[in-house]
Amino acid sequence: MSDKVKKYVPLNASTPSQTAWALDALIAANDKLTPEIEKGAEALLRTLERRNWTYYYPTGAMLPGSVYTHYPSYNYIWPLLTLSAMVKKYGS
């Protein structure tokens, strides 16, 4: 959802933290490892290898419509937490 245009605006890509958040939700909702979770983990690892705009895209809104921030640590913290939750829940 864009806070500037007040409607959904697709980016057609995902940041590492956004991918981690989505994967974390799948892990929380499923008692067993699914193909979607496996594909999500692979996609998350691929996003971490890239250094394109998705890596630097701001995921924090400080003053919506005018000030946004990029938290560099988000690209490490959220994927690590999500992958560790996956290993803890489903094994290695």
Order of alpha helices (4+ residues) and beta strands (2+ residues): alpha-alpha-alpha-beta-beta-alpha
